[in-house]
Amino acid sequence: THPRFLVDGFEVAKKATLEFLETFKTPVVIGDQPDREILKMVARTTLRTKLYEGLADQLTDIVVNAVLCIRQSDQPIDLFMVEIMHMRHKFDVDTRLIEGLVLDHGSRHPDMKRRAENCYILTANVSLEYEKSEINAGFFYSNAEQREKMVTAERRQVDERVQKIIELKNKVCAGTDKNFVVINQKGIDPPSLDLLARAGIIALRRAKRRNMERLVLACGGEAINSVEGMTEDCLGWAGLVYEHVLGEEKYTFVENVKNPHSCTILIKGPNDHTIAQIKDAVRDGLRSVKNTVEDEAVVLVALERSRWLQGSISLTM
Ligand SMILES: *[C@@H]1O[C@H](CO)[C@@H](O)[C@H](O)[C@H]1NC(C)=O
């Protein structure tokens, strides 16, 4: 027979299958809300193909909640907004979801608070360090006195930037129990840290670039590139900011955020192999839950069967 007939045959079969599935599938999104139980089934099924049952079941809620956390109606789900982090730790069952962010460093000043509630969050990309590179290059001065003046001038500029931040802090926090946290993509040098610490501000420097976008999504406000014209509207909000020390590593948790459209899955595992395995399964789980939410339907028979077949069952046609 001519291949054409075969192709026609497939087309007929496909059409019939699609019509059947259309009557048979179960909607996942009802009104605006995805059915959490169905999403949990999808997540559990996917996770169990790669992890032992106890762990898979423990991660099921985490994976579903992560996708629902970053989901915004009428927008595609951007799994990039789920940060997956790990800590090496004795027990793998401690993996958890943080509706907010975890930064993999702490503050570098002994007098800064390690824990604060009701925090304004300033997400900044402003140099708060005296860089001295140009001055040391030597073009700009002809004698020691001139050099000294330039050093002083640059120091003063950095101090003025810090002062602007302190003024904003005082404006929004004075007379309240609120706190103020600066998370800066650029550097903050020790004199600046001193000034900020004395003003009761928690400051983190050298935050990763990709966390700036996430911070703004999670906490609200906007990322500022300059302290000029900075207002209260630039500030985000987190209910809780605290430092966590694990061995040599310091982490800063930013939690209870305003609109958690970015979250972090913190994976704890006893060794690198286990961590890699959990990460891999979590990524698969996130993808299958995302696909299910976006397809808005699922075929439940396939879902059950897939427990001993494999992977995602969401319909993509
Ligand atoms: C931060 O500022 C630098 C310039 O100093 C710029 O190149 C970079 O794109 C800024 N980062 C963000 C996230 O805006």
The ligand as a MOL file (V3000), in Angstrom:
LIG
                    3D

  0  0  0     0  0            999 V3000
M  V30 BEGIN CTAB
M  V30 COUNTS 14 14 0 0 0
M  V30 BEGIN ATOM
M  V30 1 C 23.8950 46.9110 38.1850 0
M  V30 2 O 24.6840 47.9980 37.7690 0
M  V30 3 C 25.5890 47.7210 36.7210 0
M  V30 4 C 26.3490 48.9900 36.4190 0
M  V30 5 O 27.0150 49.4600 37.5290 0
M  V30 6 C 24.8490 47.2610 35.4970 0
M  V30 7 O 25.7640 46.9120 34.4860 0
M  V30 8 C 23.9940 46.0670 35.8450 0
M  V30 9 O 23.2230 45.6960 34.7340 0
M  V30 10 C 23.0870 46.3990 37.0140 0
M  V30 11 N 22.3460 45.2050 37.4050 0
M  V30 12 C 21.0330 45.1500 37.4230 0
M  V30 13 C 20.4440 43.8480 37.8550 0
M  V30 14 O 20.3300 46.0830 37.1190 0
M  V30 END ATOM
M  V30 BEGIN BOND
M  V30 1 1 1 2
M  V30 2 1 1 10
M  V30 3 1 2 3
M  V30 4 1 3 4
M  V30 5 1 3 6
M  V30 6 1 4 5
M  V30 7 1 6 7
M  V30 8 1 6 8
M  V30 9 1 8 9
M  V30 10 1 8 10
M  V30 11 1 10 11
M  V30 12 1 11 12
M  V30 13 1 12 13
M  V30 14 2 12 14
M  V30 END BOND
M  V30 END CTAB
M  END
